[in-house]
């Protein structure tokens, strides 16, 4: 009986591993991109149990399936472990003063524990603070506590779970709030002027996730990320993109975004720093991201403490060091990938026009 039960589990794990290879955008297909670490861990446990306690001759087929699952899932997640090469070089402890610290926190709109988040912000003293899902109440709490030390801000309070607030120590220039793909999903774009005079292009995003309560497909999320990525690729200025991408670092879309934009993921070669779900220890993956152009090295990155939200805040200290840009291995999309990105954006815009017509 144990052979049948464990072999069935092995078959289900194999199916779960193969589903993401389908070139479909349905939420239930793309959802299997997320729990790769969990699936790999289950495959390892099931395979060991079959090897230790199984007795049927055919159990070796199930063990082989578990081995294949572990290998495939491991290949996907390995770059986001210390076993892989770092994509963003470490910053030298040389007293370099052009450091920039970014804090990203999805607050969860109904959560009203602003005090614990604000304590962490004041303790970390970041240059930039981005909150997501922040409505007018959250905006008032943040402004009351932060406007003294973070005098420059962009406020987009919304009650639809897509509000965002950006606070900065340094001046923000040419600020734009854009509604790139959907009329109810904002993003913030600006230039940050550092004390040394350098201007850095920043993008704060929170695209709609593929989920039953949000969107049946990942089209809207994919298109927004790729549209911003195409814009980043058109210039060579130092750039940061951060926010809740509602996507994991190893998904096809996020990896394509990095190749299309040329941006780098500081997590690679260091760890997953999983920020969601704060309430479930065994079901966590990295949804909140900070991407950098090749002009930056990394001083440090860490996940902060929970404060009542379903996300943990994430904090990264970056060092603007363009002289060390050649130490970073920037990704580059080929012609087929750029065409794929363009088609995704065009499809989303057609769908958006159709939605507007139906509800106009």
N, C-alpha and C positions, 0 to 999 in steps of 0.2 A: 504493500500500500504506500509506503514511503517513497518508493521509486516512482509510482504514478503521480503522486502529488508534487514531488520535486521536479519531475520531468515536465509536467504541465506548467509549472512556474518557469522553467527554463525556456519553454516554447513561447510563453507570453513575453518574457524579457527579450527574446530574439525578435518578436514582432514589434515590440516597442522600440527596439534599436533600428529596425528597418524603416519604420514609418516616416521619420524625418527625411529620408532620401527621396520621398515623393515630392515632385515639383508642384505642390499644391499650397495654397495660402490659407486653407481652412483653419480655424482656430485650433481644432482638436489635433490637426497634423502638426502645426507649428508648436503646439504645447509640449510635444515630446522632445523639443530642443532643450527644454529647461532642466529636467531631472537627470542629466547624464551621470553625475556623480552618484546619485542614489541608485540608478539602474546598474551601474558598474559594481557598486558595493553589494547589491542584492545578488548579482550574477556570481560574484566571488563566494558569497555565503552558500548559495544553492549548489554551486559546483563542488565546494568542499564537503558539504553534507552528503551529496551523492557519492563522492569518492570514499568517504569514511563509513557511511551507513547503508549505501545502496547495495543491492544483491543481484538485481536483474542484469542479464548479459547486455541488454540494449541500453543500459544506463550511460554507457560511454558516449552514445550519440548526444545525450542530454549534457554530459560534461563538456563535450566538444562545442555544443551550442553556447554554454556558459562562458567557455574560453573565448569564443568569437565575440560574444557580447562585451566581455571585459576588454578585449583588445580594441574593438571599434570605439567604444565609449572612452576608453583610456586615451586613444589617439586624439580625440576631440578635446578632452579637458587637460591633457598634459601640458600644453603651452601656458596654462594658467596655474602652474605649480612651480615650486623651486627647482624641479628637475629640468626645466627648459631654460633657454638663453633669455636674458633680459632684453626687451626691445628698447627700453629707455634706460640710458646709462645712469649710474649712480652719480649724484652730485658730490664733488670734492668738498671736504671740510676745510676750506681755505679762506674762510671769512668773506666769501663772495656775498655782496649785500643785495643783489638783485633777486631775492627770493620772493615767491608768491605762493600763498597758501589759500586753498579753495576748500570750502565746506559745502556739501550738498545734503539736503535733508528733505525727504518726503514726509510731511507732517501728519498725513491722514486727516482730512477735513474735520470729522466729528471729534477727533482727539483734542482735548483742551488742556493738556499738560505742557503748556508753553514754558513754564518755569525751568523744567529739567533740560529742555533743549537750549534755552538761553544761557543757563549756567555753563553748558559745554561750549557754546560759542564764545563766551567771555573768557573761558579758561584757555581755549585754543588760539584765540586772537587771530583768526584768518583775515586775509585781505578781502576775500570775496565770500559772501554767504548767499546761497540760493536755496529757497524753500519752494516746495511743490505741493500742490493740493491746498494751498493757503488761501483761505477766504478773507472776507473783510475783518472778521474777528482776529484771525491770525495776523493779518497785516497791522492791526492796531497794537497788538502785543509786541510784535517785532519792532515796529517803529518806535514805540515808547522806550524800549530797552536799548536799541541799537543806533538810533539816529545821531547820538552824540559822537561815538567813535567811528561809525560807518555813515558819514553824512550824505553819500551819494547813493541814490536808490532808484529802482524801477519797480513800480507796483502794478500788478495785474490781478486784483482780487476777483475771484469767481466762485460761484457756488456749485459748479459742475464737476468738481474734482480736478480741474485743470488750471486753477489759479496759480500764480507764481510771483515771488518777490525776490528781488536781487538787491543786496546791500554791499557797498564797496567803500573801502578806506580811501582809495585813489579815485580821481575824477573819471567819470564815464562820458564819452563823447560820441556824437552821432548815434544816439540811442534810437532803435527801432523796435517796436512790438509788431511782429508779423503773424499773420494767420495763413500759414504756407499752403496747406492742403485742405484743411477743414475750417469752417468759419467759427467754430467754437473751441479750437485748440490753438493757444497762443505760443509764441516763442520769442525770446529776447535776443537781440543782436546789437552789439555796441563795440566801441573801442575803449580799452582801459589804458590810461596813461600812467605808467609807473613813475616813481620818484626820479629815476635816472633819465627820464625823458622818452624812453621807448614806449611805443604804442603797440598794444596786443589786441588782436581781434578776438572777441568772445561770443559764443553762441550758447544760449541756455534753452534746452528743449525738453519736452515731455509728451511724446506722441501717444496716440490712442493705442491700447494693447489689443491683440486678438484674443477675445474672451466672449463668452455667451452674453454677458451683460453689457459689453462695450461694442464689439465689432465681430461679425462672423468670419472675417478674413484679416490677414495681416497687411493688406494692401496699404492702408492709411499710414500705419507705422513705418513700413518699408519705404514708402515714397517720401515721407518727410525726412527721414534720415538720409536717403540718397540725394534728395534735392539740396539739403544743406551741404552734404559731402561734395557735390559737384561745384557749388559755390566756393568752398574752401580751396579746391584744387586750382581755381582760376587765379589765385594770387599766392605769393610766397611769403607773406607776412607771418610773424609768430602768431599762433592761433591756439585757442582752447575751446573745447566743446564739452559741456557737462550737463548733467540732468538725469532724470529717470527715463531711460530709453525703453522701458517695458520690454526688454530683450536681454538675453544673456550674451556674455562676451564671445562665446564660441559658436553662435548661430550663424547661418549662412548670410543673413542680412547684415549683422554687425561686422562680420569679416569683410563683406563686400563694401560696406561703408568705409572701412579703414583703407581698403585698396583704392577706392574711387577718390577719397579725400586726401590720402597720403598721411593720415593721422596715426598716432601711435598709442597703444594701450599700456599705461604704466604697470598694470597688473601682470602682464606677461612676464614669466620667469620669477614671479614673486609670490603669487597666491591669488585665491579667488576673491577674498574680502566680500563674502556674500552679504548683501544688505537686506534681502527679503526672503523669507517671512520672519520678522522678529519674534513672532509668537510660536514658531514651530522649529525646534532645534534640528529635526531630521529632514525638513523640507525647506532648504535655503539655497538661493542662487544669487549671482551678482546682477542686479537690475539697475543700480545707480552707478553712473560712469563718469570718469574724467579723462578725456582724450587730449593729447598734446601734439603739437607739430614738432619737427625735428630740432627746433631751437631750444628745447628744454631738456634738462636732466632732472632726476627725481631725488629730492632730499629725504622723503619718507611718505608712507601712505598707511593709513590705519582706519579701521572701523570703530566708530564711537559707540557709546552706550545707548540702549533703548530708552525711549521717553514716552511710551504709550502708543506710538505709531506702529504700523505693520512693517515699517522700514527702519533700519539703523541709519544714522548719518554716516557719511564717509568723508575723510579729510586727506588731502594730499598737499605736500609742500614741494613746490617746483622751483627750479633754478633756471633763470634765463641765461643760457650760455651758448650763443650761436657759434662760438669758436669750436664747440665740441659737437656740432651737428653731425659731423661725419662719423661719430661713434654710434649714432642711432641708425637702424636699418629701416628706412621708410618703405612701406608697401606701395605697390604700383599696380593699378588695374590694367588689363589688356583691352584690346578693342572690343572683344565680345562682352566683357564685363561692363564696359562703359555703355554699350548698346543695351544691355540688359537693364542697367540703371535708368537709362533714358526711357525705355519702354514702360518700366514700372511707374515712373513719374507721369508719363502721358496717360496711362490707364487710370491712375488715381484722379487726375484732373478731369478726364472724361466722366468718371463716376461722380465726381463732385459736381460737375455741371448738370448731370442728370438728376442728382438729388435736389439741387437748387431749383431746377425746372419743375420737378414733381411737387415741391413744397412752396413754389413761388406764388 
